[in-house]
Amino acid sequence: MTPETALQLADWRRQNAALYARVREQADPAAAHALWRDGRDQMMRSHPQSPLPAGDPMRASGVPYWPYDPALRWTVPVEPVARQQRLVIDTGPDGVTRFEQVGWVTLGDPVGRRVALWWLDQYGGGLFLPLRDATAGTTSYGAGRYLLDTAKGADLGSAGQALVIDLNFQYHPSCRYDSRWVCPLAPHDNVIDVPIRAGERLTQPD
């Protein structure tokens, strides 16, 4: 990695963390989501580490999302695990990525499913919550989307032992846009049979 690339990546993470900090300060979740969309679109459009290839139409149009749905936001307790799982995922030129399960979170109605919460067991560590729902492969990326990745600043906050979960903030990993990126995908315990029509989608709605 060149010094230029390293500084660009550090700036991307710095801007992303600052964006989520502003999101957490908002009292109105819908306004927070609009702020996040605008900030993310600006980064995707113009940052030198944007995963969008040069000339991609989404640099002008913005990334497509479903409308904000307030029913898909909860503050949920992190439930303990009876037996911790560890995953080692091949991420190509970056080597391997290691995860350790730290708990479960139950998504409230109308979803009603329990998914695994992971800890990124390298770098400085961080919470990681990917999700592959029943829209995957049709209206969202086939390998799933991310909701939390606190090592990279994607953090909606917490209250004591409970996490803020808002499925409207799901976003596609960089590998959805460009094959030069290799991304950890949703493990088995993060795959659900319910369609989540919220967050980032593949195409603009008709």
NUVEX-82541 format. One record per residue: residue in one letter; x, y, z of N, C-alpha, C in turn; residue number from 1. Coordinates in nm, 2 decimals, decimal comma. Example, Ala and Ser with C-alpha at 12.3 -4.5 7.8 and 13.67 -1.06 7.14 Angstrom:
(rec A; (1,32; -0,57; 0,78); (1,23; -0,45; 0,78); (1,32; -0,33; 0,78); 1)
(rec S; (1,28; -0,22; 0,71); (1,37; -0,11; 0,71); (1,29; 0,00; 0,79); 2)
END
This chain:
(rec M; (0,08; -0,12; 0,00); (0,00; 0,00; 0,00); (0,09; 0,12; 0,00); 1)
(rec T; (0,06; 0,22; -0,09); (0,13; 0,34; -0,09); (0,09; 0,44; 0,02); 2)
(rec P; (0,18; 0,53; 0,05); (0,14; 0,63; 0,15); (0,01; 0,71; 0,11); 3)
(rec E; (0,00; 0,74; -0,02); (-0,12; 0,81; -0,06); (-0,25; 0,73; -0,04); 4)
(rec T; (-0,24; 0,60; -0,07); (-0,36; 0,51; -0,05); (-0,39; 0,50; 0,10); 5)
(rec A; (-0,29; 0,48; 0,18); (-0,31; 0,47; 0,33); (-0,37; 0,60; 0,39); 6)
(rec L; (-0,33; 0,71; 0,34); (-0,39; 0,84; 0,39); (-0,53; 0,85; 0,35); 7)
(rec Q; (-0,56; 0,81; 0,22); (-0,70; 0,82; 0,17); (-0,79; 0,73; 0,25); 8)
(rec L; (-0,74; 0,61; 0,28); (-0,83; 0,51; 0,35); (-0,85; 0,56; 0,50); 9)
(rec A; (-0,75; 0,62; 0,56); (-0,76; 0,67; 0,69); (-0,87; 0,79; 0,69); 10)
(rec D; (-0,86; 0,87; 0,58); (-0,96; 0,98; 0,57); (-1,10; 0,93; 0,55); 11)
(rec W; (-1,11; 0,83; 0,47); (-1,25; 0,77; 0,45); (-1,31; 0,72; 0,58); 12)
(rec R; (-1,23; 0,65; 0,66); (-1,28; 0,60; 0,79); (-1,30; 0,72; 0,89); 13)
(rec R; (-1,22; 0,82; 0,88); (-1,24; 0,94; 0,97); (-1,37; 1,01; 0,93); 14)
(rec Q; (-1,40; 1,03; 0,80); (-1,52; 1,09; 0,76); (-1,64; 1,01; 0,79); 15)
(rec N; (-1,63; 0,88; 0,77); (-1,74; 0,79; 0,80); (-1,78; 0,79; 0,95); 16)
(rec A; (-1,67; 0,79; 1,04); (-1,70; 0,79; 1,18); (-1,76; 0,92; 1,22); 17)
(rec A; (-1,72; 1,03; 1,16); (-1,78; 1,16; 1,19); (-1,92; 1,17; 1,14); 18)
(rec L; (-1,95; 1,11; 1,03); (-2,09; 1,11; 0,98); (-2,18; 1,03; 1,08); 19)
(rec Y; (-2,14; 0,92; 1,13); (-2,22; 0,84; 1,22); (-2,23; 0,91; 1,36); 20)
(rec A; (-2,13; 0,99; 1,39); (-2,14; 1,07; 1,52); (-2,25; 1,17; 1,50); 21)
(rec R; (-2,26; 1,24; 1,39); (-2,37; 1,33; 1,37); (-2,50; 1,26; 1,36); 22)
(rec V; (-2,51; 1,14; 1,31); (-2,63; 1,06; 1,31); (-2,68; 1,04; 1,45); 23)
(rec R; (-2,59; 1,00; 1,54); (-2,63; 0,96; 1,67); (-2,67; 1,08; 1,75); 24)
(rec E; (-2,64; 1,20; 1,71); (-2,68; 1,33; 1,78); (-2,82; 1,37; 1,74); 25)
(rec Q; (-2,88; 1,31; 1,64); (-3,01; 1,35; 1,59); (-3,12; 1,29; 1,68); 26)
(rec A; (-3,22; 1,37; 1,72); (-3,33; 1,32; 1,80); (-3,43; 1,25; 1,71); 27)
(rec D; (-3,44; 1,29; 1,59); (-3,54; 1,23; 1,50); (-3,48; 1,13; 1,41); 28)
(rec P; (-3,51; 1,00; 1,42); (-3,44; 0,89; 1,34); (-3,46; 0,91; 1,19); 29)
(rec A; (-3,57; 0,96; 1,15); (-3,59; 0,98; 1,00); (-3,49; 1,09; 0,95); 30)
(rec A; (-3,48; 1,20; 1,03); (-3,38; 1,31; 1,00); (-3,24; 1,26; 1,00); 31)
(rec A; (-3,21; 1,17; 1,10); (-3,08; 1,11; 1,11); (-3,05; 1,03; 0,98); 32)
(rec H; (-3,15; 0,95; 0,94); (-3,13; 0,87; 0,82); (-3,11; 0,96; 0,69); 33)
(rec A; (-3,18; 1,07; 0,68); (-3,16; 1,16; 0,57); (-3,02; 1,22; 0,57); 34)
(rec L; (-2,97; 1,25; 0,69); (-2,84; 1,31; 0,70); (-2,74; 1,20; 0,66); 35)
(rec W; (-2,76; 1,08; 0,70); (-2,67; 0,97; 0,67); (-2,66; 0,95; 0,52); 36)
(rec R; (-2,78; 0,94; 0,46); (-2,79; 0,92; 0,31); (-2,71; 1,03; 0,24); 37)
(rec D; (-2,73; 1,15; 0,28); (-2,67; 1,26; 0,21); (-2,52; 1,26; 0,22); 38)
(rec G; (-2,47; 1,23; 0,35); (-2,33; 1,22; 0,37); (-2,26; 1,11; 0,30); 39)
(rec R; (-2,33; 0,99; 0,30); (-2,28; 0,87; 0,23); (-2,27; 0,90; 0,08); 40)
(rec D; (-2,37; 0,96; 0,03); (-2,37; 0,99; -0,12); (-2,26; 1,08; -0,15); 41)
(rec Q; (-2,23; 1,18; -0,07); (-2,12; 1,27; -0,10); (-1,99; 1,20; -0,10); 42)
(rec M; (-1,97; 1,11; 0,00); (-1,84; 1,03; 0,00); (-1,83; 0,94; -0,12); 43)
(rec M; (-1,94; 0,87; -0,15); (-1,94; 0,78; -0,27); (-1,92; 0,86; -0,40); 44)
(rec R; (-1,96; 0,98; -0,40); (-1,95; 1,06; -0,53); (-1,81; 1,11; -0,55); 45)
(rec S; (-1,74; 1,16; -0,44); (-1,62; 1,23; -0,47); (-1,50; 1,19; -0,39); 46)
(rec H; (-1,51; 1,10; -0,29); (-1,39; 1,06; -0,22); (-1,30; 0,97; -0,30); 47)
(rec P; (-1,17; 0,98; -0,30); (-1,08; 0,90; -0,38); (-1,09; 0,75; -0,34); 48)
(rec Q; (-1,14; 0,72; -0,23); (-1,15; 0,58; -0,19); (-1,30; 0,53; -0,20); 49)
(rec S; (-1,38; 0,60; -0,28); (-1,51; 0,55; -0,31); (-1,51; 0,42; -0,38); 50)
(rec P; (-1,59; 0,32; -0,34); (-1,60; 0,19; -0,41); (-1,66; 0,20; -0,54); 51)
(rec L; (-1,73; 0,31; -0,58); (-1,79; 0,33; -0,71); (-1,68; 0,35; -0,81); 52)
(rec P; (-1,68; 0,28; -0,92); (-1,58; 0,30; -1,03); (-1,60; 0,44; -1,09); 53)
(rec A; (-1,50; 0,50; -1,14); (-1,51; 0,62; -1,21); (-1,61; 0,61; -1,32); 54)
(rec G; (-1,70; 0,71; -1,33); (-1,80; 0,71; -1,44); (-1,92; 0,63; -1,40); 55)
(rec D; (-1,93; 0,57; -1,29); (-2,05; 0,50; -1,25); (-2,17; 0,60; -1,24); 56)
(rec P; (-2,28; 0,57; -1,29); (-2,40; 0,66; -1,29); (-2,44; 0,70; -1,15); 57)
(rec M; (-2,41; 0,61; -1,05); (-2,45; 0,64; -0,91); (-2,37; 0,75; -0,85); 58)
(rec R; (-2,26; 0,78; -0,91); (-2,19; 0,90; -0,86); (-2,27; 1,03; -0,88); 59)
(rec A; (-2,35; 1,03; -0,98); (-2,44; 1,14; -1,01); (-2,58; 1,13; -0,94); 60)
(rec S; (-2,63; 1,01; -0,95); (-2,77; 0,99; -0,91); (-2,78; 0,96; -0,76); 61)
(rec G; (-2,67; 0,92; -0,70); (-2,68; 0,87; -0,56); (-2,71; 0,72; -0,55); 62)
(rec V; (-2,68; 0,66; -0,44); (-2,71; 0,52; -0,42); (-2,86; 0,50; -0,39); 63)
(rec P; (-2,93; 0,40; -0,44); (-3,07; 0,39; -0,42); (-3,10; 0,33; -0,28); 64)
(rec Y; (-3,21; 0,38; -0,22); (-3,26; 0,33; -0,09); (-3,41; 0,31; -0,09); 65)
(rec W; (-3,46; 0,23; 0,00); (-3,60; 0,22; 0,02); (-3,63; 0,34; 0,11); 66)
(rec P; (-3,76; 0,39; 0,11); (-3,80; 0,50; 0,20); (-3,78; 0,46; 0,35); 67)
(rec Y; (-3,76; 0,55; 0,43); (-3,74; 0,53; 0,58); (-3,87; 0,46; 0,64); 68)
(rec D; (-3,85; 0,35; 0,71); (-3,96; 0,28; 0,78); (-3,93; 0,28; 0,93); 69)
(rec P; (-4,01; 0,36; 1,01); (-3,98; 0,37; 1,15); (-4,01; 0,24; 1,23); 70)
(rec A; (-4,08; 0,15; 1,17); (-4,11; 0,02; 1,23); (-3,99; -0,07; 1,24); 71)
(rec L; (-3,88; -0,03; 1,17); (-3,77; -0,12; 1,17); (-3,65; -0,06; 1,25); 72)
(rec R; (-3,69; 0,01; 1,36); (-3,59; 0,06; 1,45); (-3,62; 0,01; 1,59); 73)
(rec W; (-3,52; -0,04; 1,67); (-3,54; -0,09; 1,80); (-3,41; -0,06; 1,88); 74)
(rec T; (-3,43; -0,06; 2,01); (-3,31; -0,07; 2,10); (-3,32; -0,20; 2,17); 75)
(rec V; (-3,23; -0,30; 2,14); (-3,25; -0,44; 2,18); (-3,13; -0,48; 2,27); 76)
(rec P; (-3,16; -0,56; 2,37); (-3,05; -0,62; 2,46); (-2,96; -0,71; 2,38); 77)
(rec V; (-2,84; -0,72; 2,41); (-2,75; -0,82; 2,36); (-2,76; -0,94; 2,45); 78)
(rec E; (-2,80; -1,05; 2,39); (-2,82; -1,18; 2,46); (-2,70; -1,26; 2,46); 79)
(rec P; (-2,66; -1,32; 2,57); (-2,54; -1,40; 2,58); (-2,55; -1,53; 2,49); 80)
(rec V; (-2,43; -1,58; 2,46); (-2,42; -1,70; 2,38); (-2,38; -1,82; 2,48); 81)
(rec A; (-2,44; -1,94; 2,45); (-2,41; -2,05; 2,53); (-2,27; -2,11; 2,49); 82)
(rec R; (-2,24; -2,10; 2,37); (-2,11; -2,14; 2,32); (-2,06; -2,05; 2,21); 83)
(rec Q; (-1,95; -1,98; 2,24); (-1,90; -1,88; 2,14); (-1,85; -1,95; 2,01); 84)
(rec Q; (-1,89; -1,89; 1,90); (-1,84; -1,93; 1,77); (-1,72; -1,84; 1,73); 85)
(rec R; (-1,63; -1,90; 1,66); (-1,52; -1,82; 1,59); (-1,52; -1,85; 1,45); 86)
(rec L; (-1,51; -1,75; 1,36); (-1,50; -1,76; 1,22); (-1,37; -1,71; 1,17); 87)
(rec V; (-1,31; -1,78; 1,07); (-1,20; -1,73; 1,00); (-1,23; -1,72; 0,85); 88)
(rec I; (-1,24; -1,60; 0,80); (-1,29; -1,58; 0,66); (-1,18; -1,53; 0,57); 89)
(rec D; (-1,16; -1,60; 0,46); (-1,06; -1,56; 0,36); (-1,10; -1,43; 0,29); 90)
(rec T; (-1,02; -1,32; 0,30); (-1,05; -1,20; 0,24); (-0,94; -1,16; 0,14); 91)
(rec G; (-0,90; -1,26; 0,06); (-0,81; -1,24; -0,05); (-0,68; -1,18; -0,01); 92)
(rec P; (-0,64; -1,07; -0,09); (-0,51; -1,01; -0,06); (-0,49; -0,96; 0,08); 93)
(rec D; (-0,60; -0,93; 0,15); (-0,59; -0,89; 0,29); (-0,56; -1,00; 0,39); 94)
(rec G; (-0,56; -1,13; 0,34); (-0,53; -1,24; 0,43); (-0,67; -1,30; 0,48); 95)
(rec V; (-0,68; -1,31; 0,61); (-0,80; -1,36; 0,67); (-0,86; -1,26; 0,77); 96)
(rec T; (-0,99; -1,27; 0,79); (-1,05; -1,19; 0,89); (-1,11; -1,28; 0,99); 97)
(rec R; (-1,09; -1,25; 1,12); (-1,13; -1,34; 1,23); (-1,25; -1,27; 1,30); 98)
(rec F; (-1,35; -1,35; 1,33); (-1,46; -1,30; 1,41); (-1,49; -1,39; 1,52); 99)
(rec E; (-1,54; -1,33; 1,63); (-1,58; -1,41; 1,75); (-1,72; -1,37; 1,78); 100)
(rec Q; (-1,82; -1,46; 1,80); (-1,95; -1,42; 1,84); (-1,96; -1,37; 1,98); 101)
(rec V; (-2,02; -1,26; 2,00); (-2,02; -1,20; 2,14); (-2,17; -1,20; 2,19); 102)
(rec G; (-2,26; -1,23; 2,11); (-2,40; -1,24; 2,15); (-2,50; -1,26; 2,04); 103)
(rec W; (-2,63; -1,25; 2,08); (-2,74; -1,25; 1,98); (-2,82; -1,12; 2,00); 104)
(rec V; (-2,88; -1,08; 1,89); (-2,98; -0,97; 1,90); (-3,11; -1,02; 1,83); 105)
(rec T; (-3,22; -0,99; 1,89); (-3,35; -1,03; 1,84); (-3,41; -0,91; 1,77); 106)
(rec L; (-3,44; -0,92; 1,64); (-3,50; -0,81; 1,57); (-3,65; -0,81; 1,60); 107)
(rec G; (-3,71; -0,70; 1,64); (-3,85; -0,69; 1,68); (-3,94; -0,71; 1,57); 108)
(rec D; (-4,07; -0,70; 1,60); (-4,18; -0,71; 1,50); (-4,16; -0,58; 1,41); 109)
(rec P; (-4,18; -0,60; 1,28); (-4,24; -0,71; 1,21); (-4,14; -0,82; 1,16); 110)
(rec V; (-4,02; -0,81; 1,20); (-3,92; -0,91; 1,15); (-3,92; -1,04; 1,24); 111)
(rec G; (-3,90; -1,02; 1,37); (-3,91; -1,14; 1,46); (-3,81; -1,25; 1,44); 112)
(rec R; (-3,68; -1,21; 1,42); (-3,57; -1,31; 1,40); (-3,45; -1,27; 1,48); 113)
(rec R; (-3,38; -1,38; 1,52); (-3,26; -1,36; 1,60); (-3,14; -1,38; 1,52); 114)
(rec V; (-3,04; -1,29; 1,53); (-2,92; -1,29; 1,45); (-2,79; -1,28; 1,54); 115)
(rec A; (-2,68; -1,33; 1,49); (-2,56; -1,32; 1,57); (-2,49; -1,19; 1,56); 116)
(rec L; (-2,43; -1,15; 1,67); (-2,35; -1,02; 1,68); (-2,21; -1,07; 1,70); 117)
(rec W; (-2,12; -1,01; 1,61); (-1,98; -1,06; 1,61); (-1,89; -0,95; 1,66); 118)
(rec W; (-1,77; -0,99; 1,70); (-1,66; -0,90; 1,73); (-1,54; -0,93; 1,64); 119)
(rec L; (-1,50; -0,82; 1,57); (-1,39; -0,83; 1,48); (-1,26; -0,85; 1,56); 120)
(rec D; (-1,20; -0,97; 1,55); (-1,09; -1,01; 1,65); (-0,96; -0,98; 1,58); 121)
(rec Q; (-0,94; -0,85; 1,54); (-0,81; -0,81; 1,49); (-0,82; -0,66; 1,48); 122)
(rec Y; (-0,71; -0,59; 1,43); (-0,70; -0,45; 1,44); (-0,73; -0,40; 1,58); 123)
(rec G; (-0,81; -0,30; 1,59); (-0,85; -0,25; 1,72); (-0,98; -0,32; 1,77); 124)
(rec G; (-1,03; -0,41; 1,69); (-1,16; -0,48; 1,73); (-1,28; -0,39; 1,69); 125)
(rec G; (-1,39; -0,45; 1,69); (-1,52; -0,38; 1,67); (-1,63; -0,47; 1,65); 126)
(rec L; (-1,75; -0,42; 1,68); (-1,88; -0,50; 1,66); (-1,91; -0,50; 1,51); 127)
(rec F; (-1,96; -0,62; 1,47); (-1,99; -0,64; 1,33); (-2,12; -0,71; 1,32); 128)
(rec L; (-2,22; -0,65; 1,24); (-2,35; -0,71; 1,23); (-2,39; -0,71; 1,08); 129)
(rec P; (-2,36; -0,81; 1,01); (-2,41; -0,82; 0,87); (-2,55; -0,89; 0,87); 130)
(rec L; (-2,62; -0,88; 0,76); (-2,75; -0,94; 0,75); (-2,78; -0,97; 0,60); 131)
(rec R; (-2,82; -1,09; 0,58); (-2,87; -1,14; 0,45); (-3,02; -1,18; 0,46); 132)
(rec D; (-3,11; -1,10; 0,40); (-3,25; -1,12; 0,42); (-3,31; -1,17; 0,28); 133)
(rec A; (-3,44; -1,19; 0,28); (-3,50; -1,25; 0,16); (-3,51; -1,16; 0,04); 134)
(rec T; (-3,46; -1,04; 0,05); (-3,45; -0,96; -0,07); (-3,31; -0,98; -0,14); 135)
(rec A; (-3,22; -1,06; -0,08); (-3,09; -1,08; -0,13); (-3,09; -1,15; -0,27); 136)
(rec G; (-3,02; -1,10; -0,37); (-3,02; -1,16; -0,50); (-3,13; -1,11; -0,59); 137)
(rec T; (-3,22; -1,03; -0,54); (-3,33; -0,97; -0,62); (-3,32; -0,81; -0,61); 138)
(rec T; (-3,36; -0,76; -0,50); (-3,35; -0,61; -0,48); (-3,24; -0,57; -0,39); 139)
(rec S; (-3,17; -0,66; -0,33); (-3,05; -0,62; -0,26); (-2,94; -0,72; -0,30); 140)
(rec Y; (-2,81; -0,68; -0,26); (-2,70; -0,76; -0,30); (-2,71; -0,91; -0,25); 141)
(rec G; (-2,67; -1,00; -0,34); (-2,70; -1,14; -0,31); (-2,62; -1,19; -0,19); 142)
(rec A; (-2,51; -1,13; -0,15); (-2,43; -1,18; -0,04); (-2,47; -1,11; 0,09); 143)
(rec G; (-2,56; -1,01; 0,09); (-2,61; -0,95; 0,21); (-2,56; -0,81; 0,22); 144)
(rec R; (-2,60; -0,74; 0,33); (-2,56; -0,60; 0,36); (-2,51; -0,59; 0,50); 145)
(rec Y; (-2,45; -0,48; 0,53); (-2,40; -0,45; 0,67); (-2,49; -0,35; 0,74); 146)
(rec L; (-2,49; -0,37; 0,87); (-2,56; -0,27; 0,95); (-2,47; -0,20; 1,05); 147)
(rec L; (-2,39; -0,28; 1,12); (-2,29; -0,23; 1,21); (-2,15; -0,28; 1,17); 148)
(rec D; (-2,05; -0,19; 1,17); (-1,91; -0,22; 1,15); (-1,83; -0,12; 1,23); 149)
(rec T; (-1,83; -0,13; 1,36); (-1,78; -0,02; 1,44); (-1,63; 0,01; 1,42); 150)
(rec A; (-1,55; -0,09; 1,38); (-1,41; -0,07; 1,35); (-1,39; 0,03; 1,24); 151)
(rec K; (-1,50; 0,05; 1,15); (-1,49; 0,14; 1,04); (-1,59; 0,26; 1,07); 152)
(rec G; (-1,64; 0,27; 1,19); (-1,72; 0,39; 1,23); (-1,87; 0,37; 1,21); 153)
(rec A; (-1,91; 0,26; 1,15); (-2,06; 0,24; 1,13); (-2,12; 0,19; 1,26); 154)
(rec D; (-2,17; 0,29; 1,34); (-2,21; 0,26; 1,48); (-2,33; 0,35; 1,51); 155)
(rec L; (-2,44; 0,29; 1,54); (-2,57; 0,36; 1,57); (-2,59; 0,39; 1,71); 156)
(rec G; (-2,50; 0,34; 1,80); (-2,50; 0,37; 1,94); (-2,56; 0,26; 2,03); 157)
(rec S; (-2,56; 0,28; 2,16); (-2,60; 0,18; 2,25); (-2,66; 0,25; 2,37); 158)
(rec A; (-2,73; 0,17; 2,46); (-2,79; 0,22; 2,58); (-2,76; 0,11; 2,68); 159)
(rec G; (-2,66; 0,13; 2,76); (-2,62; 0,02; 2,86); (-2,58; -0,11; 2,78); 160)
(rec Q; (-2,66; -0,21; 2,81); (-2,63; -0,34; 2,75); (-2,71; -0,37; 2,62); 161)
(rec A; (-2,77; -0,26; 2,57); (-2,86; -0,27; 2,46); (-2,80; -0,19; 2,34); 162)
(rec L; (-2,83; -0,24; 2,22); (-2,78; -0,18; 2,10); (-2,90; -0,11; 2,02); 163)
(rec V; (-2,87; 0,00; 1,96); (-2,96; 0,06; 1,86); (-2,95; -0,01; 1,73); 164)
(rec I; (-3,06; -0,07; 1,69); (-3,07; -0,14; 1,56); (-3,17; -0,07; 1,48); 165)
(rec D; (-3,13; -0,02; 1,36); (-3,22; 0,04; 1,27); (-3,19; -0,01; 1,13); 166)
(rec L; (-3,27; -0,10; 1,08); (-3,25; -0,16; 0,95); (-3,25; -0,07; 0,83); 167)
(rec N; (-3,30; 0,05; 0,85); (-3,29; 0,15; 0,74); (-3,15; 0,19; 0,71); 168)
(rec F; (-3,06; 0,16; 0,80); (-2,92; 0,20; 0,78); (-2,83; 0,09; 0,72); 169)
(rec Q; (-2,90; -0,02; 0,67); (-2,82; -0,12; 0,61); (-2,76; -0,07; 0,48); 170)
(rec Y; (-2,63; -0,11; 0,45); (-2,56; -0,06; 0,33); (-2,49; -0,18; 0,27); 171)
(rec H; (-2,47; -0,17; 0,14); (-2,39; -0,27; 0,07); (-2,24; -0,26; 0,10); 172)
(rec P; (-2,18; -0,38; 0,11); (-2,03; -0,37; 0,12); (-1,97; -0,33; -0,01); 173)
(rec S; (-1,84; -0,29; 0,00); (-1,78; -0,23; -0,12); (-1,77; -0,33; -0,23); 174)
(rec C; (-1,76; -0,46; -0,21); (-1,75; -0,56; -0,31); (-1,87; -0,57; -0,40); 175)
(rec R; (-1,98; -0,51; -0,36); (-2,10; -0,50; -0,44); (-2,08; -0,41; -0,56); 176)
(rec Y; (-1,99; -0,31; -0,55); (-1,96; -0,21; -0,65); (-1,84; -0,24; -0,74); 177)
(rec D; (-1,74; -0,31; -0,68); (-1,62; -0,33; -0,75); (-1,55; -0,46; -0,70); 178)
(rec S; (-1,52; -0,54; -0,80); (-1,46; -0,67; -0,76); (-1,32; -0,66; -0,70); 179)
(rec R; (-1,26; -0,55; -0,71); (-1,13; -0,54; -0,64); (-1,13; -0,54; -0,49); 180)
(rec W; (-1,25; -0,52; -0,44); (-1,27; -0,53; -0,29); (-1,32; -0,68; -0,26); 181)
(rec V; (-1,27; -0,73; -0,15); (-1,31; -0,86; -0,09); (-1,37; -0,83; 0,04); 182)
(rec C; (-1,50; -0,87; 0,07); (-1,57; -0,83; 0,19); (-1,61; -0,96; 0,26); 183)
(rec P; (-1,61; -0,95; 0,40); (-1,67; -1,06; 0,48); (-1,82; -1,06; 0,45); 184)
(rec L; (-1,88; -1,17; 0,42); (-2,02; -1,18; 0,39); (-2,10; -1,23; 0,51); 185)
(rec A; (-2,23; -1,24; 0,50); (-2,31; -1,27; 0,61); (-2,30; -1,42; 0,64); 186)
(rec P; (-2,26; -1,46; 0,77); (-2,25; -1,60; 0,81); (-2,39; -1,66; 0,82); 187)
(rec H; (-2,40; -1,79; 0,84); (-2,53; -1,86; 0,84); (-2,62; -1,80; 0,95); 188)
(rec D; (-2,57; -1,77; 1,06); (-2,65; -1,71; 1,17); (-2,69; -1,57; 1,15); 189)
(rec N; (-2,66; -1,51; 1,03); (-2,70; -1,38; 1,00); (-2,79; -1,38; 0,87); 190)
(rec V; (-2,84; -1,50; 0,84); (-2,93; -1,51; 0,72); (-3,07; -1,53; 0,77); 191)
(rec I; (-3,16; -1,45; 0,72); (-3,30; -1,47; 0,77); (-3,39; -1,48; 0,65); 192)
(rec D; (-3,51; -1,54; 0,67); (-3,61; -1,57; 0,56); (-3,71; -1,46; 0,55); 193)
(rec V; (-3,69; -1,34; 0,60); (-3,79; -1,23; 0,60); (-3,73; -1,12; 0,50); 194)
(rec P; (-3,81; -1,07; 0,41); (-3,76; -0,96; 0,33); (-3,76; -0,83; 0,41); 195)
(rec I; (-3,64; -0,76; 0,40); (-3,62; -0,63; 0,47); (-3,61; -0,52; 0,36); 196)
(rec R; (-3,72; -0,46; 0,33); (-3,73; -0,36; 0,23); (-3,70; -0,22; 0,30); 197)
(rec A; (-3,57; -0,21; 0,34); (-3,52; -0,09; 0,40); (-3,37; -0,08; 0,38); 198)
(rec G; (-3,32; 0,04; 0,38); (-3,18; 0,05; 0,36); (-3,14; 0,06; 0,21); 199)
(rec E; (-3,02; 0,03; 0,18); (-2,97; 0,04; 0,05); (-3,02; -0,07; -0,04); 200)
(rec R; (-3,05; -0,04; -0,16); (-3,10; -0,15; -0,25); (-3,02; -0,14; -0,38); 201)
(rec L; (-3,05; -0,24; -0,47); (-2,97; -0,25; -0,59); (-3,00; -0,14; -0,70); 202)
(rec T; (-3,13; -0,11; -0,71); (-3,18; -0,02; -0,82); (-3,28; 0,08; -0,76); 203)
(rec Q; (-3,30; 0,19; -0,83); (-3,40; 0,28; -0,79); (-3,54; 0,22; -0,81); 204)
(rec P; (-3,63; 0,25; -0,72); (-3,77; 0,19; -0,74); (-3,83; 0,24; -0,86); 205)
(rec D; (-3,92; 0,16; -0,92); (-4,00; 0,20; -1,04); (-4,09; 0,32; -1,01); 206)
END
